[in-house]
Amino acid sequence: MSGVWAVLPVLAAAPSPSPSPTQGPTELEVTPGLAGFVATFAVALACVLLFLSLTRHLRRARHNAEEQGLPIEEPKRVGPRHPGEDVPDAPGREPGTPAGDEGVDGAPGDETDGQGRR
């Protein structure tokens, strides 16, 4: 048993590993570096090139359709509506009826009890 007592002080004096596993680099020390920048730049460049290619192909398709005499619909424009601007007729609404009159008493197709309930 005296051999165990002789080894115990040696085991207790063993140094801990340096650096300890709980310590790591701080958030400021962790960066993507050059490889991360190059990868991000490559993805951004690929997106720009794909966008330019798509635009070119769409223009070419439109031009070819015009040459062949195919009907081409004008693209729908999305944006803010201004007062007095023409509003396309919605399904189920009489032509020329302004938008937003569905809940008003007496509007065409409105069957409420006078308090807004149907």
N, C-alpha and C positions, 0 to 999 in steps of 0.2 A: 504494500500500500504506500510505502514511502516513495515509490517511483511515480505514482500519480501526483503526489504533492510536489515533486520536483518538476514535473512537466507543466503543471498548472500556471506558475508565474510566467513561463515562456509563452503560453497561449494567450494569457491575459495581456501581455505586453505587445502582441502582434499589432502592427499599424493597420488602420483601416484603409481601404482602397482610396486613392486620390485621383481625380475628384470623385466625390461620392455620387452614386447614381441619382440622388434626388436633385442635384444641382445640374443645370443645363444652361444653354445659352439664353440670354434675355431676348425679348421680342425685338429689340433694336439690333441684335446681332444676327438674327435670322432674316436673310434676304434671298430672293430667288436668284440673284446673281446674273451673270451674263447669259447663261443658258435659259433662264426664265424670260429675260428680255427678248432674246432671239426667238424663242418659241411664240411669245405674245405678238411680236412684230410680224412673224411669218403668218400667223392666223389672221391678223388684221389686213395684211397685204393680200392674202388669198381672198378675203371677203370683198375687198375693193375690186380686185380683178374679176371675180365672179359677177359682181354687180355690173361692171362695165360690159362684160360679155353678154349678160342677160339683156341689157339695154340695146346692145347692137343687134342681137337676134330678134328682139321684139320689133325694132324698127324695120329690119329686113323682112320679117313676116308681114308686117302692115303694108310695106311697099309692094311685095309680091301679090298680096290680096287685092290691092288697088289696081295693079296691072292686069290681073285676071278678071276684074270687074265684079268681084265678090262684094256683097254689102258689108260695110264696116260700121258698127255702132259707135257712136261717140262715147268716150269714157264718162262715167258718172262722176260728177264733181261733188265732193263732200266739203261742206264748210258751214259757217254761220248763216242763218236765214235772217233777212232783214224785213221789217214791217212793210207790207204792201207787195212783197215778192210773190210771184206765182208759186203755189204749192201744188204738186201733182195730186190728183184725186186718189184717195185711198180706197181699197176695195170696201164695198158696203156703204160708201158715202156718195151722195148725189153730187154730180159735177158742179163745180162752182161754189160748193159749201166750204167756208173757211175751216181750217183745222182748229181743233180745240173746242168745237161747239157740241161735242157729244154729251157732255154732262149738263148742258143748259136746258132748262125746262122749255118744252115746245120745239126743240130742235128736231129735224127730220130723223125718224127712226128711234126717237127717245121715248121710252115708256117708263117714266118714273112716277112716283106717287106725290111729286111736288116737294119732297124733302131730299131728293137725291138718291132714294132707294128704288130699286127696280122691282 
